[in-house]
Amino acid sequence: MFDQKDLKADLMAQVEASIEQLLAAQPPSDKITLNDMERLVSKAGSEIEAQVMQSLVERNEAAERSERAVCAECQQPMRHKGSQRRKVVTKSGEIEVNRPYYYCEQCQVGVFPPG
């Protein structure tokens, strides 16, 4: 599981890689236009935003795995029955989430915890 320092280091590395890609893709300074700059910065910003979102989702998933789901009806612990990867479109772009599925033997109900 990530702590704050690990998360910060991971995010900084991702941002640095995106900036390096931006600089490598930019035309020579005597040929670059304002439109080129705007396009490059917008693309880099979108990539960074999606990377940060993905990292935060993964960190949250790790925290959720350490907690045991409890049935809303009977308050008994639920059994983890596996997880499914899903692509989700967010305001930051498309990310992947790992959705755990839990089942209550007593109430015979299953849930994907909200997120």
Short mmCIF file of the C-alpha atoms (twelve columns), coordinates in Angstrom:
data_MODEL
# 
_entry.id   MODEL 
# 
loop_
_atom_site.group_PDB 
_atom_site.id 
_atom_site.type_symbol 
_atom_site.label_atom_id 
_atom_site.label_alt_id 
_atom_site.label_comp_id 
_atom_site.label_asym_id 
_atom_site.label_seq_id 
_atom_site.Cartn_x 
_atom_site.Cartn_y 
_atom_site.Cartn_z 
_atom_site.pdbx_PDB_model_num 
ATOM 1   C CA . MET A 1   0.000   0.000   0.000   1 
ATOM 2   C CA . PHE A 2   1.224   3.513   -0.786  1 
ATOM 3   C CA . ASP A 3   1.985   6.008   1.921   1 
ATOM 4   C CA . GLN A 4   1.991   9.743   1.156   1 
ATOM 5   C CA . LYS A 5   5.721   9.819   0.330   1 
ATOM 6   C CA . ASP A 6   5.419   6.845   -2.038  1 
ATOM 7   C CA . LEU A 7   2.420   8.402   -3.757  1 
ATOM 8   C CA . LYS A 8   4.179   11.753  -4.114  1 
ATOM 9   C CA . ALA A 9   7.310   10.097  -5.554  1 
ATOM 10  C CA . ASP A 10  5.191   8.080   -8.000  1 
ATOM 11  C CA . LEU A 11  3.239   11.155  -9.126  1 
ATOM 12  C CA . MET A 12  6.396   13.251  -9.477  1 
ATOM 13  C CA . ALA A 13  8.002   10.563  -11.653 1 
ATOM 14  C CA . GLN A 14  4.902   10.443  -13.859 1 
ATOM 15  C CA . VAL A 15  4.802   14.234  -14.214 1 
ATOM 16  C CA . GLU A 16  8.512   14.348  -14.997 1 
ATOM 17  C CA . ALA A 17  8.086   11.701  -17.720 1 
ATOM 18  C CA . SER A 18  5.192   13.663  -19.239 1 
ATOM 19  C CA . ILE A 19  7.253   16.861  -19.257 1 
ATOM 20  C CA . GLU A 20  10.148  15.028  -20.930 1 
ATOM 21  C CA . GLN A 21  7.750   13.772  -23.627 1 
ATOM 22  C CA . LEU A 22  6.425   17.319  -24.095 1 
ATOM 23  C CA . LEU A 23  9.926   18.716  -24.522 1 
ATOM 24  C CA . ALA A 24  10.942  15.946  -26.935 1 
ATOM 25  C CA . ALA A 25  7.834   16.534  -29.062 1 
ATOM 26  C CA . GLN A 26  8.165   20.289  -29.307 1 
ATOM 27  C CA . PRO A 27  9.481   21.765  -32.555 1 
ATOM 28  C CA . PRO A 28  12.702  23.815  -32.486 1 
ATOM 29  C CA . SER A 29  12.242  27.109  -30.654 1 
ATOM 30  C CA . ASP A 30  12.586  29.156  -33.854 1 
ATOM 31  C CA . LYS A 31  9.772   27.121  -35.489 1 
ATOM 32  C CA . ILE A 32  7.276   26.667  -32.645 1 
ATOM 33  C CA . THR A 33  4.016   28.592  -32.808 1 
ATOM 34  C CA . LEU A 34  1.653   29.574  -30.045 1 
ATOM 35  C CA . ASN A 35  -0.763  26.932  -31.373 1 
ATOM 36  C CA . ASP A 36  1.981   24.291  -31.101 1 
ATOM 37  C CA . MET A 37  2.674   25.325  -27.510 1 
ATOM 38  C CA . GLU A 38  -0.993  25.257  -26.610 1 
ATOM 39  C CA . ARG A 39  -1.480  21.804  -28.165 1 
ATOM 40  C CA . LEU A 40  1.579   20.346  -26.414 1 
ATOM 41  C CA . VAL A 41  0.684   21.800  -23.017 1 
ATOM 42  C CA . SER A 42  -2.938  20.681  -23.320 1 
ATOM 43  C CA . LYS A 43  -1.901  17.138  -24.239 1 
ATOM 44  C CA . ALA A 44  0.644   16.961  -21.403 1 
ATOM 45  C CA . GLY A 45  -1.896  18.356  -18.945 1 
ATOM 46  C CA . SER A 46  -4.484  15.760  -19.956 1 
ATOM 47  C CA . GLU A 47  -1.951  12.940  -19.648 1 
ATOM 48  C CA . ILE A 48  -0.814  14.138  -16.229 1 
ATOM 49  C CA . GLU A 49  -4.406  14.476  -15.042 1 
ATOM 50  C CA . ALA A 50  -5.240  10.906  -16.163 1 
ATOM 51  C CA . GLN A 51  -2.050  9.537   -14.551 1 
ATOM 52  C CA . VAL A 52  -2.785  11.260  -11.245 1 
ATOM 53  C CA . MET A 53  -6.374  9.978   -11.306 1 
ATOM 54  C CA . GLN A 54  -5.207  6.415   -12.047 1 
ATOM 55  C CA . SER A 55  -2.654  6.533   -9.205  1 
ATOM 56  C CA . LEU A 56  -5.239  7.813   -6.731  1 
ATOM 57  C CA . VAL A 57  -7.734  5.118   -7.782  1 
ATOM 58  C CA . GLU A 58  -5.089  2.406   -7.354  1 
ATOM 59  C CA . ARG A 59  -4.181  3.777   -3.929  1 
ATOM 60  C CA . ASN A 60  -7.841  3.732   -2.910  1 
ATOM 61  C CA . GLU A 61  -8.234  0.169   -4.205  1 
ATOM 62  C CA . ALA A 62  -5.297  -0.940  -2.045  1 
ATOM 63  C CA . ALA A 63  -6.902  0.670   1.012   1 
ATOM 64  C CA . GLU A 64  -10.267 -0.962  0.253   1 
ATOM 65  C CA . ARG A 65  -8.639  -4.397  -0.032  1 
ATOM 66  C CA . SER A 66  -7.357  -4.028  3.510   1 
ATOM 67  C CA . GLU A 67  -10.894 -3.371  4.807   1 
ATOM 68  C CA . ARG A 68  -13.504 -6.106  5.039   1 
ATOM 69  C CA . ALA A 69  -16.927 -5.409  3.529   1 
ATOM 70  C CA . VAL A 70  -19.910 -5.599  5.882   1 
ATOM 71  C CA . CYS A 71  -23.462 -6.401  4.775   1 
ATOM 72  C CA . ALA A 72  -25.754 -3.370  4.933   1 
ATOM 73  C CA . GLU A 73  -28.685 -5.593  6.030   1 
ATOM 74  C CA . CYS A 74  -27.280 -7.908  8.709   1 
ATOM 75  C CA . GLN A 75  -23.961 -6.161  9.492   1 
ATOM 76  C CA . GLN A 76  -22.066 -9.456  9.054   1 
ATOM 77  C CA . PRO A 77  -18.756 -9.656  7.174   1 
ATOM 78  C CA . MET A 78  -19.212 -10.397 3.484   1 
ATOM 79  C CA . ARG A 79  -17.161 -12.881 1.475   1 
ATOM 80  C CA . HIS A 80  -14.909 -11.528 -1.264  1 
ATOM 81  C CA . LYS A 81  -15.800 -13.349 -4.487  1 
ATOM 82  C CA . GLY A 82  -13.236 -11.806 -6.779  1 
ATOM 83  C CA . SER A 83  -12.614 -8.612  -8.680  1 
ATOM 84  C CA . GLN A 84  -13.133 -7.346  -12.199 1 
ATOM 85  C CA . ARG A 85  -11.093 -4.744  -14.090 1 
ATOM 86  C CA . ARG A 86  -13.241 -2.134  -15.770 1 
ATOM 87  C CA . LYS A 87  -12.465 0.900   -17.873 1 
ATOM 88  C CA . VAL A 88  -14.230 3.993   -16.602 1 
ATOM 89  C CA . VAL A 89  -14.456 7.340   -18.353 1 
ATOM 90  C CA . THR A 90  -13.901 10.216  -15.921 1 
ATOM 91  C CA . LYS A 91  -13.519 13.957  -16.424 1 
ATOM 92  C CA . SER A 92  -9.767  13.243  -16.432 1 
ATOM 93  C CA . GLY A 93  -10.022 10.630  -19.178 1 
ATOM 94  C CA . GLU A 94  -10.276 6.863   -19.297 1 
ATOM 95  C CA . ILE A 95  -8.869  4.953   -16.327 1 
ATOM 96  C CA . GLU A 96  -8.972  1.351   -15.149 1 
ATOM 97  C CA . VAL A 97  -10.553 0.380   -11.850 1 
ATOM 98  C CA . ASN A 98  -10.518 -2.939  -10.050 1 
ATOM 99  C CA . ARG A 99  -14.034 -3.580  -8.767  1 
ATOM 100 C CA . PRO A 100 -14.245 -6.088  -5.916  1 
ATOM 101 C CA . TYR A 101 -17.411 -8.161  -5.576  1 
ATOM 102 C CA . TYR A 102 -18.684 -9.213  -2.138  1 
ATOM 103 C CA . TYR A 103 -21.421 -11.676 -1.205  1 
ATOM 104 C CA . CYS A 104 -23.377 -12.101 2.013   1 
ATOM 105 C CA . GLU A 105 -24.142 -15.790 2.621   1 
ATOM 106 C CA . GLN A 106 -26.822 -14.977 5.216   1 
ATOM 107 C CA . CYS A 107 -28.808 -12.414 3.178   1 
ATOM 108 C CA . GLN A 108 -27.858 -13.914 -0.207  1 
ATOM 109 C CA . VAL A 109 -27.017 -10.528 -1.722  1 
ATOM 110 C CA . GLY A 110 -23.940 -9.399  -3.592  1 
ATOM 111 C CA . VAL A 111 -22.509 -5.930  -4.011  1 
ATOM 112 C CA . PHE A 112 -19.847 -3.987  -5.834  1 
ATOM 113 C CA . PRO A 113 -18.920 -1.319  -3.282  1 
ATOM 114 C CA . PRO A 114 -19.605 2.177   -4.609  1 
ATOM 115 C CA . GLY A 115 -16.740 4.412   -5.554  1 
# 
